[in-house]
Amino acid sequence: MKDLLIKHQLEECHPIREYKAQMILKAMTATATMSEPKAKLEALRQANQRTNAVIEKVVDQVKKDRTVFCREQCGLYQLREQKVNRILSELISESK
């Protein structure tokens, strides 16, 4: 599979979307006391860059381990979310 297709499927899967939402909420709560809109925008940009970096690392892991994908009845490939959860939690724990 092409990297772009893998990345697109990862961005649409529940664990990645949940992780992105958590990072955005964390950035928004950290800048909630600031009244400057540019600071809030910069915090959102940084959160987006961090999540994109994590997604790239997950893409690299998925390319190595093709068992993350399974075929549905119609022949399309779907992600196994429990494996994506495992990869994501490993990457998050490594970055801490």
N, C-alpha and C positions, 0 to 999 in steps of 0.2 A: 504494500500500500504506500501511497505517496505521503510524505510528511504533512502536507496541507490537509489531506483527508483525515489523517489521524488526529491532527490538531483540531480540526473542526468537530469531529466526534467527541473529543475530550472536552472541548469547551461547552458542548451541549449536554454532557452527562451530569447527573445530579451531584456527585461529590465535588467536582470542580466548581460548579455553579455555587454550591454552598460555601466552599472555601473562599471564592471571590467575594461573596456577600459578606462573609465574616471579616475579611480584610477591609472592605469598604466601610463597614460599620465601625470597625476599630479606628480607621483613619478619621471618620466623621466625628466620633466621640472624642478623639484626641484633640481635634481642632474646634470643638463646639464652643469653647470659651473665647476663641479668637473671633474678632469682628471683621477681620480683613478677608475679603473673598479670595484674594490671590493665594493666601496661605491655605485655605480650604482646597482650592483647586490644585495647588502643588502637592498637598497631602494625598489627594485622590490620584494624581499622576504617579506618585511614588508607590502607592498601593497597587496600581495597575501594573507598573513595571515589575514589582515583586511577584505578583501573581503570574504574569507572563513568563517570568524566569522559571517559576515552579512548573508551569505548563510545559515549557521546553524540556525541562528535566524529565517530566513524566513521559513526554513523547520519546525521548531517548530510551527510557526504560521499556516502553511499549514496543519499540522497534527491536529490542533484544529479546523480549518475551512475548511471542505471538499468541500465547494462550490467553491473553487478556481479551482477545476477540472470540466471539462465537457466532455461528451462523443461525439466523432465524429461519422460519419455514419458507419465506420468500427468497432466501438465498442471500439476503443482505447481511453484512457483518454488523454485529452489535458489540458494545463493550460490556464486559463483566464488571459491574460496578464495585463488587467486593474486592476485586483485584486492584482496581483503580484506587479504592480507599486505602488498601494496604500500601501501595506505592506512595500515595500522597502522605500518609502518616509517617512513613519512613523518611521521606524527604524533609518533612517539617521537623521531625525530631533531630535529623542531622544538622539542620540549619540553626537550631537553638544552641 
